[in-house]
Amino acid sequence: MQAIIDSIKGFFLDIFAMGKGFIYGFMMIGLLIVGGTALLYGALWVRNLFI
């Protein structure tokens, strides 16, 4: 009985870890998009200052 409870507990901990990784992945991709856009905008803005 203890083995079944341990495996169910491990299953739910794995699902929880996958959910956290999924949210973390979305946050990292979002930061990549925001950072890339800011860098591109900044580079074009600085380029426009000198032309």
Backbone as CSV, one residue per row, in Angstrom:
resi,resn,N_x,N_y,N_z,CA_x,CA_y,CA_z,C_x,C_y,C_z
1,MET,0.822,-1.194,0.000,0.000,0.000,0.000,0.870,1.263,0.000
2,GLN,1.955,1.209,0.740,2.857,2.368,0.815,3.504,2.653,-0.536
3,ALA,3.794,1.595,-1.302,4.396,1.777,-2.628,3.421,2.489,-3.562
4,ILE,2.140,2.164,-3.463,1.134,2.819,-4.301,1.021,4.297,-3.929
5,ILE,0.987,4.595,-2.657,0.897,5.983,-2.198,2.133,6.767,-2.633
6,ASP,3.313,6.155,-2.513,4.546,6.826,-2.940,4.556,7.101,-4.442
7,SER,4.074,6.140,-5.239,4.066,6.358,-6.685,3.043,7.426,-7.072
8,ILE,1.893,7.474,-6.413,0.897,8.517,-6.687,1.449,9.885,-6.280
9,LYS,2.135,9.928,-5.131,2.746,11.179,-4.679,3.797,11.644,-5.679
10,GLY,4.634,10.747,-6.154,5.649,11.085,-7.153,5.034,11.563,-8.452
11,PHE,3.908,10.934,-8.843,3.195,11.330,-10.060,2.713,12.770,-9.952
12,PHE,2.088,13.126,-8.837,1.590,14.488,-8.668,2.721,15.500,-8.536
13,LEU,3.823,15.109,-7.918,4.982,16.010,-7.842,5.570,16.253,-9.228
14,ASP,5.588,15.218,-10.065,6.062,15.373,-11.442,5.151,16.297,-12.241
15,ILE,3.840,16.135,-12.078,2.900,17.011,-12.777,3.085,18.456,-12.322
16,PHE,3.267,18.671,-11.037,3.491,20.011,-10.502,4.777,20.611,-11.071
17,ALA,5.828,19.825,-11.142,7.100,20.299,-11.690,6.962,20.631,-13.175
18,MET,6.206,19.817,-13.914,5.994,20.108,-15.335,5.215,21.407,-15.504
19,GLY,4.225,21.643,-14.667,3.456,22.884,-14.734,4.322,24.101,-14.453
20,LYS,5.194,23.983,-13.443,6.105,25.090,-13.141,7.062,25.337,-14.298
21,GLY,7.563,24.287,-14.917,8.464,24.433,-16.058,7.770,25.056,-17.252
22,PHE,6.499,24.713,-17.464,5.714,25.274,-18.553,5.550,26.779,-18.372
23,ILE,5.191,27.196,-17.152,5.028,28.628,-16.862,6.369,29.342,-16.980
24,TYR,7.440,28.725,-16.461,8.778,29.313,-16.555,9.192,29.487,-18.015
25,GLY,8.878,28.502,-18.851,9.199,28.593,-20.271,8.473,29.745,-20.937
26,PHE,7.186,29.915,-20.626,6.444,31.035,-21.185,7.041,32.362,-20.744
27,MET,7.454,32.437,-19.479,8.057,33.682,-18.984,9.369,33.972,-19.695
28,MET,10.195,32.960,-19.904,11.484,33.169,-20.565,11.305,33.564,-22.032
29,ILE,10.368,32.937,-22.732,10.105,33.308,-24.124,9.561,34.734,-24.183
30,GLY,8.681,35.085,-23.247,8.156,36.452,-23.193,9.248,37.472,-22.954
31,LEU,10.153,37.165,-22.030,11.275,38.081,-21.770,12.193,38.199,-22.980
32,LEU,12.391,37.100,-23.693,13.208,37.120,-24.901,12.574,38.035,-25.950
33,ILE,11.269,37.923,-26.127,10.581,38.765,-27.110,10.640,40.232,-26.690
34,VAL,10.360,40.523,-25.427,10.389,41.906,-24.945,11.804,42.482,-25.036
35,GLY,12.805,41.713,-24.623,14.189,42.189,-24.681,14.664,42.403,-26.107
36,GLY,14.339,41.464,-26.989,14.725,41.609,-28.395,14.067,42.808,-29.045
37,THR,12.790,43.016,-28.739,12.083,44.172,-29.285,12.686,45.471,-28.761
38,ALA,13.001,45.523,-27.474,13.597,46.727,-26.900,14.967,47.007,-27.529
39,LEU,15.776,45.965,-27.729,17.085,46.153,-28.355,16.954,46.641,-29.792
40,LEU,16.036,46.053,-30.536,15.815,46.470,-31.915,15.319,47.908,-31.978
41,TYR,14.356,48.237,-31.143,13.827,49.597,-31.109,14.930,50.590,-30.726
42,GLY,15.726,50.250,-29.711,16.814,51.128,-29.286,17.854,51.322,-30.372
43,ALA,18.210,50.251,-31.064,19.211,50.347,-32.126,18.694,51.219,-33.273
44,LEU,17.433,51.038,-33.644,16.879,51.852,-34.729,16.725,53.302,-34.292
45,TRP,16.407,53.539,-33.028,16.268,54.910,-32.513,17.619,55.628,-32.518
46,VAL,18.663,54.938,-32.050,20.005,55.542,-32.025,20.484,55.784,-33.459
47,ARG,20.223,54.848,-34.346,20.605,55.011,-35.744,19.893,56.224,-36.367
48,ASN,18.659,56.421,-35.991,17.875,57.534,-36.526,18.367,58.884,-35.978
49,LEU,18.995,58.872,-34.805,19.509,60.126,-34.241,20.662,60.696,-35.078
50,PHE,21.485,59.811,-35.629,22.684,60.248,-36.342,22.456,60.468,-37.835
51,ILE,21.299,60.096,-38.327,21.050,60.250,-39.774,20.224,61.502,-40.000
